Amino acid sequence: MAKTYVRIFGPPLLKAIKALEGVAVDMSKATEVKFSHKCVPYPTRLQSDKRDWNSYLKNLQNTYTDCYEPQKIISDAGVTLGEYDFVFEWTEKPSMKKIQGLIENIDGALSDLGVHYSLTTE
């Protein structure tokens, strides 16, 4: 699982951590729609009449519509001890667009505090 680590430079460190916690709360609410492979239908159960191909396709389409479910983008986040001050844990490897979204959120949260930060995503 990929993680993005945040290192904060300069005071006020505690206010910056609280601001990052706010970012984490907001991002934990964000979801994306993901296809669930666990609900791939078994064809004979969907057919009411095995000779009715159109009915089969319609039932199959309805089933696949139900297979899309929301998934959180960030699975966990919190304060960390050691080299970094805060960590965001992704549900899957993030795209550059998702990382840029995180940077925008962090920039907005920390802009009034006057701190600098660095990000490392592994």
Secondary structure, 3 states (H helix, E strand, C coil): CCEEEEEEECCCHHHHHHHHHHHHHHHHHCEEEEECHHHCCCHHHHCCCCCCHHHHHHHHHHHHHCCEEEEECEEEEEECCCCCCEEEEECCCCCHHHHHHHHHHHHHHHCCCCCEEEEEEC
